[in-house]
């Protein structure tokens, strides 16, 4: 994620903090100072927020480490003002595994709340409700914060953990698409309810409503895309007309292609093998910082993402959507045969979905001719032209 800095590493997972989190700390300090009138009050508020986000890291680690048991890696955990995001490579295919991953986060909060309650009682502290009340001890406040986090995350609405758990339970009986549509619909309904209540009361609920609505809508779109892409090979959606560049070429060479065409990313090929990827952004930054003669090798991304023509598009789709970076398509001999980009996947899926719906309605072409099968229509011009590295 852009504008996120790495602050540590736990269990092999990078912990990052987004720049907007610093704005949150400043806002909390100001609010706490305005409320208490003392610097100590402002410091107390900042410490509480940092402890809460420490709890959120543990919550996200619950998801990440449970997913690891099922062979799913987590790239990083990023702290945002709205909470934490664990970037799993993918969600488990088995609904039972997805259920365990979804519930692992709230389970961490339940365990922490229980431990903090024991500590508070051992210190003789009454378990008085008051997560934000500075007159209540920090241990008790953290206990109630864990209770709130567990209950909030268990709301049966996407993108909350409870929504994912609901989807997993429904997927035991229904298709993944239908299960996601039901859970997403419930999430959108809950978002509308929160928004209406927030307009007449707490403005924070309006913000939560927007978060729920966008998250639920996004999950529904991803599920629809995976459904349309299921059983389709990567070769059907890859870009076949593009230029590759040599790592020894100056960055000025691909600049003309950027100007004249819509190609923004260039596979870097050396001796017939893909060795990197040059993005439009890296190219322009290199021109500004080093001039037109700097070599591609100095500014390319040296760990290219590779996929094969026969791989399932629905699997590759998630990698492209999550990273936002193109992938080089290579054949069994390691030769570059195409590129898979977010734009090419979106275009293919849109066309495929439109044609499928027309076929389901039994529509005919002018003159009464039946439409060709979707695959034949989309593959009629499937010839590859890869510009030689220069």
PENOR-V161215 format. One record per backbone hydrogen bond with DSSP energy under -0.5 kcal/mol. CO is the residue of the C=O (numbers start at 1). NH is the residue of the N-H. E is the energy in kcal/mol with one decimal. If there is no record, write none. Layout:
{{CO;NH;E} {CO;NH;E}}
This chain:
{{1;4;-0.8} {3;19;-2.5} {5;17;-2.6} {8;15;-2.9} {10;13;-2.0} {13;10;-2.5} {14;16;-0.6} {14;77;-2.7} {15;7;-3.0} {15;8;-1.1} {16;79;-2.7} {17;5;-2.6} {18;21;-2.0} {18;22;-0.6} {19;22;-1.0} {19;23;-0.9} {20;24;-1.7} {21;25;-2.1} {22;26;-2.1} {23;27;-2.3} {24;28;-2.8} {25;29;-2.5} {26;30;-2.1} {27;31;-2.7} {28;32;-2.8} {29;33;-2.2} {30;34;-2.6} {31;35;-2.0} {32;36;-2.5} {33;37;-3.0} {38;42;-1.4} {39;43;-2.6} {40;44;-2.4} {41;45;-2.0} {42;46;-2.1} {43;47;-2.6} {44;48;-2.3} {45;49;-2.1} {46;50;-2.4} {47;51;-2.4} {48;52;-2.6} {49;53;-2.4} {50;54;-1.5} {51;55;-2.0} {52;56;-2.1} {53;57;-1.9} {54;58;-1.8} {55;59;-2.3} {56;60;-2.7} {57;61;-2.4} {58;62;-1.7} {59;63;-1.3} {60;64;-2.7} {61;65;-3.1} {62;66;-1.5} {63;67;-2.5} {64;68;-1.9} {65;69;-1.1} {66;70;-0.6} {67;70;-1.3} {67;72;-2.0} {68;71;-2.0} {71;73;-0.5} {73;89;-2.5} {75;14;-0.9} {76;87;-2.8} {77;16;-3.4} {78;80;-0.5} {78;85;-2.0} {79;18;-2.6} {80;83;-1.8} {83;80;-3.8} {85;78;-2.4} {85;87;-0.7} {86;88;-1.6} {87;75;-2.5} {94;97;-0.6} {94;98;-2.2} {95;99;-2.3} {96;100;-1.7} {97;101;-2.4} {98;102;-2.6} {99;103;-2.1} {100;104;-1.2} {101;105;-0.7} {102;106;-0.6} {103;107;-2.0} {104;108;-1.5} {105;108;-0.6} {105;109;-1.4} {106;110;-2.2} {107;111;-2.3} {108;112;-2.6} {109;113;-2.7} {110;114;-2.1} {111;115;-2.4} {112;116;-2.7} {113;117;-2.1} {114;118;-2.0} {115;119;-2.3} {116;120;-2.7} {117;121;-2.5} {118;122;-2.2} {119;123;-1.6} {120;125;-3.0} {121;124;-1.0} {126;128;-2.1} {132;134;-0.7} {133;136;-1.7} {137;141;-2.3} {138;142;-2.5} {139;143;-1.8} {140;144;-2.3} {141;145;-2.2} {142;146;-2.0} {143;147;-1.8} {144;148;-2.6} {145;149;-2.6} {146;150;-2.3} {147;151;-2.4} {148;152;-3.0} {149;153;-2.3} {150;154;-1.0} {152;155;-1.5} {153;162;-2.9} {155;157;-2.9} {155;163;-0.6} {157;160;-2.1} {157;163;-0.8} {160;164;-1.8} {161;165;-2.5} {162;166;-2.4} {163;167;-2.4} {164;168;-2.3} {165;169;-2.3} {166;170;-2.6} {167;171;-2.3} {168;172;-0.6} {169;172;-1.0} {170;173;-1.7} {170;174;-3.0} {175;179;-2.7} {176;180;-2.4} {177;181;-2.5} {178;182;-2.1} {179;183;-2.2} {180;184;-3.0} {181;185;-2.4} {182;186;-2.2} {183;158;-0.9} {183;187;-1.9} {184;188;-2.4} {185;189;-2.2} {186;190;-2.4} {187;191;-2.0} {188;192;-2.2} {189;193;-2.0} {190;194;-2.6} {191;195;-2.5} {192;196;-2.3} {193;197;-2.3} {194;198;-2.7} {195;199;-1.8} {196;200;-0.9} {197;200;-0.7} {198;201;-0.9} {201;203;-0.6} {202;205;-1.5} {202;206;-0.5} {203;206;-0.9} {203;207;-1.3} {204;208;-2.2} {205;209;-2.4} {206;210;-2.2} {207;211;-2.1} {208;212;-2.7} {209;213;-2.7} {210;214;-2.6} {211;215;-2.2} {212;216;-2.8} {213;217;-2.5} {214;218;-2.3} {215;219;-2.2} {216;220;-2.1} {217;221;-2.1} {218;222;-2.3} {219;223;-2.4} {220;224;-2.2} {221;225;-2.4} {222;226;-2.6} {223;227;-2.0} {224;228;-2.3} {225;229;-2.1} {226;230;-1.0} {227;230;-0.5} {229;232;-2.0} {229;314;-0.6} {232;313;-3.1} {233;236;-1.4} {234;237;-1.7} {234;238;-0.9} {239;339;-1.7} {240;242;-0.6} {240;385;-3.6} {242;387;-3.6} {245;269;-2.5} {246;249;-1.3} {247;297;-2.5} {249;296;-2.7} {250;253;-1.8} {251;255;-0.7} {252;256;-0.7} {253;256;-0.6} {254;258;-1.8} {255;259;-2.1} {256;260;-2.5} {257;261;-2.0} {262;264;-0.5} {264;280;-1.5} {266;278;-2.8} {267;245;-2.5} {267;269;-0.6} {268;275;-3.2} {268;276;-1.1} {270;273;-1.5} {273;270;-2.8} {276;268;-2.7} {277;279;-0.6} {277;301;-3.0} {278;266;-2.9} {279;283;-2.2} {280;284;-2.5} {281;285;-2.3} {282;286;-2.2} {283;287;-2.1} {284;288;-2.1} {285;289;-2.4} {286;290;-3.0} {286;291;-1.0} {287;291;-0.8} {291;294;-1.1} {292;252;-1.3} {294;251;-2.4} {295;298;-0.9} {295;299;-0.6} {296;299;-1.4} {296;300;-1.8} {300;302;-0.7} {301;277;-1.6} {304;306;-0.6} {305;328;-2.9} {307;330;-2.2} {308;311;-1.7} {309;235;-2.3} {311;234;-2.1} {312;316;-1.9} {313;317;-2.9} {314;318;-1.0} {315;319;-1.1} {316;320;-2.3} {317;321;-2.6} {318;322;-2.4} {319;323;-2.1} {320;324;-2.3} {327;340;-2.9} {328;307;-2.3} {328;330;-0.6} {329;337;-3.1} {329;338;-1.4} {330;309;-0.5} {331;334;-2.1} {335;331;-2.3} {338;329;-2.9} {339;239;-4.1} {339;341;-0.6} {340;327;-2.5} {341;345;-2.4} {342;346;-2.4} {343;347;-2.5} {344;348;-2.3} {345;349;-2.8} {346;350;-2.4} {347;351;-2.2} {348;352;-2.8} {349;353;-2.5} {350;354;-2.3} {351;355;-2.4} {352;356;-2.3} {353;357;-2.1} {354;358;-2.0} {355;359;-2.4} {356;360;-2.4} {357;361;-1.5} {358;362;-0.5} {358;363;-2.1} {359;362;-0.8} {363;371;-0.6} {365;368;-1.6} {369;365;-3.2} {373;377;-2.0} {374;378;-2.3} {375;379;-1.2} {376;380;-0.8} {377;380;-0.5} {379;382;-1.7} {381;383;-2.3} {385;242;-1.8} {385;387;-0.6} {387;244;-1.5}}
